[in-house]
C-alpha cells in the first residue's frame, strides 16, 4: 500500500510512464496477495492517453482518489473494479469490470496471451499496425471470448487474404481513432451494457430542481423578473462581446431522415431566396463581424468558424464551400474537423458486429459529443484562448431560427458569468424533448450539476421525489417548469479550455441505448454502439471545476428560436394527422421563418398580419402560413434595434413576398401587394420611402401525385411559382433614394 501511495504522490525523479508502471505493478501484486480491496483501481480514457486512478486506504483514513496522467500511448487499458466509481448516469458500479481483466491490462507484469489462435502464416500477411491492433483485441478478449468471431477460425493463408488485411487495417483504424484504443471502447461498452441490462437507475442519488436561468421575450418590454434584463438589454450586452467569439457548427449528418441524400447544410432554408443553411449561418457570422468592426473601429476582426463533419458529410461540405467561395469568408477562416465512427456492438457482451462480410466491422456514428475532444485535439481551443477570445457559440445544422437568439444569449452569459448557457424554449409537460434541470446530489453537493435530462428520464425522476406527480405543467404558464433544450450553446472560453485540458480532454461521458429483442435483455434487434452528446459536457465541467461551475439557460419563445427541419414529408404528414402542431419538416421550418419575420415587422410598426395556428393552410399535407412570406437577411439586420431603426410604417398584404438585404438599407412607408426583392451592397446607403408595389407575385404550388421532381422539391411537397416581382439590386457604393415609382436615384 505504501508503495502505491508513494508512487502516486511522486512529482519528480520518476517520469509519469514509470510512475504508473510502478503503481500498476504494486496494485497487481496486492491483488495476487489477496489485498485487492486496498488496491482497487480503474482507468479512464481521455484524449490519446490513458488515465489511471488508484484508491488508497492508509491508517484507516477516508479513501482518497488521486488521478495521474499516463503519457504512454498504450491502447490496452485496464478497467479494474472500484466500488466508488460513478459510472454513466451516476450509478455506482460494485464490480464495473471483473478484476480478471488484468490479463489484458497495460501493466508491467504482463500475462502471456495465446496468440496461436491466428496462424503464423496469417500473422505474416498483416502490416505492423494491423498485427498490433489484432493482438490488442485478442489480449483484451482473453478473459471474455466475446470477440472470437472476429479473430478465430481464419482460413489458411492464401484463402481470403485480402479480407484479412482489410479487417486488420480497420481494427488499427478503430484503435487509433478512439481515445485509449478499441480495448477502452469495448471495456466501457461492457460496463454500460451490463448496467442497461440490469436496469440501473442513473438518477437514484439525485433530486431534480428547476435551475437558474433567464426568460426573455422579443416582443415584451417587461424585464425578466430574475435579473431585470429586457430583450434589448440582453442584446446590447451581447454586442459588447461579439468581437471575441468563435463559432462551431455541428454538422455531421446527411438528410436521410428528411428524404434527402445530400448534406443537410445544403438544403434551401426557403424558396424566396433559395439560400441554404450553411449560407444563412455564414452570412449571420459575417454580419456580426462587420458590426464588431463598426463598434470597435478595428478592421482586423475575423470571427472563426469550425464545422464538424463526418466521413459521410466531409467531402460534400468541402465541395459546398468551394462552389460558393466560402460564402464570403476569407481563406483559413473556416476550419473543418472530421469525426470518426465507432464500432457497432451486436449483443450484451459487447461483441463486435460484423458488416457485409466477416472481414468488416460494422461502424456507426458516435454522436455530436465528439466535437469537444476534436476542438481540443486539433488545437483550436488553445489558439482561440491565445487570441483572447471569450466565448464559443455552438450551433446545429438545420435550425435557421436559432441565429436570432445568439446575441441575447451571449449577453446573458456575460451578465451572469455563465460558464455554459443553453438556448431553451418553453416545453410542454411530457413532450418528447430534453429538459434542462439541476440535479442535486442527495449526500454530496459537489456532485450536483445543471444538465440536459431526456424526457423519458425526467418523468420517472420527478415521480420519485416531492409530490410524486411527475412531469406536469406549471399552473401559471401551462408549460413544464423545466425548460426545453434547443441544444445550442454559449460556453465561456476560460472554463472551457481548463475543462478540455483536464484528464478526459473533452471526451464526454458516453451512454448506450440498445433496443432489446426480449425481456432477457441480452440480444439486440439491431446493433448498438456507444454514443455521446454535445450537451453532456457539464459532467466534465463539474469534474474539473466542482461547485464553481456556473451553468444556466436562456429561454425564448419557440416562434423566435426553434423550428428544426429533421423529418421527412411523409412522417410529418403522419404527425400532423396525429395532432402534432410541430411536424419538423422542411415546409414547417420554412413557414415558421416567414412567421417569425411577420412578427418582427409588426413590432416595428408595419401593418402586417401575423399567421396564427388557426390561419395555417395545408400545402403538401403540412400546415403552413398563407403569407406574407418575409425574409429579413442577416445583411439587413441582426438585432431588434436595427430593425426598429430601418423599418418605419408601411403595409404588406397576406399574399405578398418580401426580401430585404443590405446593412445600409432603410424602408419607410412601403405599400406592397405582390413580390419585392431589395438587395444592396456594402457601402451603399439606400432609403426607400413610399414605394408602391403591385404585381402578380409568387405563390406555392403543390406537386402533383407521381410527379418526377428533384429531392429538394419532393421533401417540401410544393414548389414556388415566381410569376412576377420587382427586384432592386444596388452594388455601387454611394447614397440612393427610391420613391413611390421605384426609380433609383443616386444622391451622392
PyMOL commands that set and color helices and strands:
alter all, ss='L'
color gray80, all
select helices_A, chain A and resi 2-9+16-32+36-38+88-90+99-104+120-123+128-140+148-151+161-177+181-198+231-239+242-244+256-258+264-266+277-296+314-323+325-328+370-377+380-386+400-416+445-447+455-463+493-500+534-548+558-561+569-577+586-603+613-615+640-646+711-714
alter helices_A, ss='H'
color red, helices_A
select strands_A, chain A and resi 41-46+49-56+64-70+206-209+213-215+245-250+305-309+334-338+342-343+345-347+363-364+391-396+420-425+435-441+449-453+484-492+523-528+551-556+617-619+622-624+629-632+647-648+651-652+657-661+665-668+671-673+675-680+684-689+692-694+698-702+718-722+726-730+734-738+744-746
alter strands_A, ss='S'
color yellow, strands_A
deselect
rebuild
show_as cartoon
